[in-house]
């Protein structure tokens, strides 16, 4: 759980940073460069001989889905939504985690689904203003595709790691990041607006920061934590970043000036529900060890 908590804090800052510092920068190019940075960050630790070719291909596929597809959808959503709504519209990811885990294990875990649902409810309570119309639906759809991709990748890696306890997370993470970078590059080659590349030092600095910390260190710690948590805790923690990201987007980056006491109350209640979902799962142990 500490790894998941640390990652949530790292990611909370990234939502507003993307919405402010990277405004006008092509999202596909930014996603690709972030994953390239993450790949090189962990490349010195790579020990592919410990896994073998088949497992290397598996890990690259998991990374292609969890990071490559997710980032492509996620970064594109910023063209239709402000960063606080990007954070909010990722709220269904816990349910996807719980259901994908049960599907892969051919089982049904009502306690984990309950925790995921509580986490979703908590995130939903934190809605800061009326739902917009028009392009909102495009952004919402992109975020659901991103959530499904991220959910599948983390569950698949968790299952793989539990079958390969002798392999350290840092010894294979660059394989996953490389798989994600390859997929993001394909999207970039077809959809990048080449007149929207970074042009200022703050933009390049934001991409490098996000690549090394939010993508590199963040994804590494998240998957490390996923392999050490039960599925309910993992599902619930997928929304822990929501109240933190909303707070950061609103008060650090100043996206909304008239944040009322009622909205603050919803933020506290929603955050409390998410925390309760996490604590609930700490008392529930999977009978199968999954």
N, C-alpha and C positions, 0 to 999 in steps of 0.2 A: 504493500500500500504506500509506503513512503516514496517509491519511485513514481507512482501515478500522481501523487500529490505534488511532487516537485515539478513534474511535467506540466500539470495544470497551471501552476504559477508562471512557468516560462511561456506557455501558449497564451495566457490571458493578455499579455502585452502585445502579442503579434497581431491580434485582430485590428486594433486601432492603428498600429504601425502600417499595416498593409493599406488600410483605408485612407491614411493621410500621406505618408511618405511616398507610397507607390501609386498615387492617383495619376492616371494617364499612362502608366507603364503597362505594356502588353502582358497579360496574366500568364500566357503560355510560356513566354520567354522567361519570366520571373520564376515560374514553377520549375522549369528545366534547370535553370542556373542554381536554384536552391538545392535541388537533389544532387546536382553535380558536386556542389560544395560538401554536402553530407557524405557523399561517396568518398571523396578524397580525405575527409576528416578521419574516417575509420579505416581507410585502406592500409595503413601500416600495421593494423592488428589482424588483417585477414589471414586465416589459416584454412584455406580451401581443401587441403589434403586431408584434414580431419573429417570432412563431411562426404567427400566423393562427388562425382559428377552428377548423379541423379539428385542428390539432396541440394547441390548447388543450383540446379535448374529449378527445383521446387521453391527454394528461397527467393530466387530472382523473380519467379512468377508471383509469389506472395507479395513481394515488394512492388512489382509492377501494378498489382491491383490496389494494395493498401496505400501506396504513396503516389504512383504515377497517375492512375485513374482518378483517385481521390483529389489530388492536387489540381488536376486539369479542370475538373468540375468545380472545385472549391474556389480556385482563383478566378474562374470565369464568372462566378456568382457575384463577385465584387463589382462587376459592371452593371448589375441590376439592383444591388442592395447596399445600404450603408453597413458599416462593419458590425454595429450592434444587432442588426437583423440577421446578418450572416451567422453570428453567434447563436441567436435564438432559433434559427431554422435548422440547426444541427441537432435539435432536441430529441429526435426519434432514434438516434444512433444507439442508445442503450437497448431499445427493443430489438433492433436488428442484431446486436451482439448476442442477446439471450436466445433469440430464435435460431440464428445461425449455429450457435453452439449446440443447441438441442437437435437441430437437423443433422449436424455432423456426427453427433453421438447416438442418433436414433433414440432419443429419449425426450422426456418432458419434465422440466424443472420449474414448478409453479413458484417456488420461493425466489428464484432468480428473475423470473418474468415479473413478479410483483415488485421486486427492487427496481427493475428497469422502468416499470410503469410509474412508480413513485418518483423516480429521477426525471422522467418526462414531465410529470405533473408539476414538479418543482420548477423546471425550466419554463414551462408554459405560463406559470404564475408571474414570471418576471417580465412579461411583455410590457414594454415601456410606453407604447402609444398605439393608436389604431392601426390595423393592418392596411397597408397601401394596396392600390389596385394596379392594373396594367401589367407592367413588366415584373411585378412582384411574383407572379406565378412562374415565370421563367427562372428567376432566382431561387424560388422555393424548390422547384423541380431539380435544379442543378445541385442544391444542397442535399436532397434525398439520395441522389446518385452518389454523391461524395460520401454520405454516411454509410450507405450499403458497402461501398468499396473499402472504406476504412474498417468497418466492422468485420468484414470477411477476412481481411489481411491479418488483423490482430488475433482473431480466434484461430486462424490457420497456423500462425507462427507459435501461438501458445501450445497448440497440440503437438507441433513438431518438436519444440524445445523440450517438452515433457517426455518425449521419446528419445531425446538425445542430450541427456543430462551432462555428459562429459564435455560437451562443446560449450565454450563460453560465448555469451551474447556478442561481445565485441569482436569475436573471431569470424562472425558471419554477417554482421550488420551491413558491411559495405556491399555485400552481394544483393541484399534487399534494396539498398539505396540505388545501386546501379540499375537494377530492374526497373525501379520507379523512374530514374532519369531517362532510361531508354524510351519508355512509354510517353513520358512528358515531351521528349524530343520529337517524337512522331507527330504529336498534336501541334507542337510549335512550328514544325516545318510546313504544315498545311495551313495553320490558322493565325500565326503570328503576324501582327501588323508591324512591319519593319520600320515604319516611321514613328513607332511608339516605344522604342528602346530607351533605357535609362540615359539621361543626358547630364544629370547633376551628381555631384559627389554625395549628397544625402541619399539619393535614390540608389546608387551603387552600394553605399554603406548599409542601407536598409536590407538590400537583397543578400549581401554577404552575412550580415548579422542573422537574418532569418534562416539562411542556409546552414550556418554553423551551429546556431543555438536552437532555434525553433524546430528546424528540420533535422539536423544532425543529432545534437545532444537530446533534443526533445523526443524524437521518434525512438532513439535508442533506449532512453530511460522508460518510455512508455511500454515498449515491447518487453523489456526486462521485467518491468512490474507486472505486465500481463501474464507472463509465464509463472509468476509467483503468487497470483491471486486467483480466487475462485471466480467463476463466470459472472456471478451476481455482483460482486464487488467491482469487477472490470466493467460490467455494463453500467452500473450506477456512476462510476467515476468518469464515464464518457461525457457526462453533463456537469461535472464539477467545474469545468472551465467556464460554463455559461455565466453564472453570477459574477465570477472574477473578470471575465472579458467585458461584460456590460459595465461594471464599475470602472474598468480601465478606459473603455471607449468613451464613457460619459464624462468622467471627471479628469482623466489625464489628457485625452485628446479633444474634449469639449464638444462632442457631437450634438448634445442637447443641453441647452442652457436652463430650461424651466423644469428641472427634475423635481417633482412635487413630493410632499411627505407621503402621499398615498402610493406613489410609485416606489418610494423607498421601503414602505411597508411590504409591498409585493416582493421586492427584491429580498428582503429578510426572510419572508415566509417561504419563498421559492428556494432560497439557499438552504433553509432549514430542512425542507423536504428532501433535497438531494443529500444532505448530510445524514439524515435519518435512513435513507435508502442504503447508503454505504455502511453505516453502523449495523443495520439489520443483517447485512450479508456477512459481517464479521462474526456473527453468532450462528450463521447457517453454514454447515460444512457439507460439501457434496458427498453423497454416499459412495460415489464411484471414484472420488478423487479428482473429478473433472469439474 
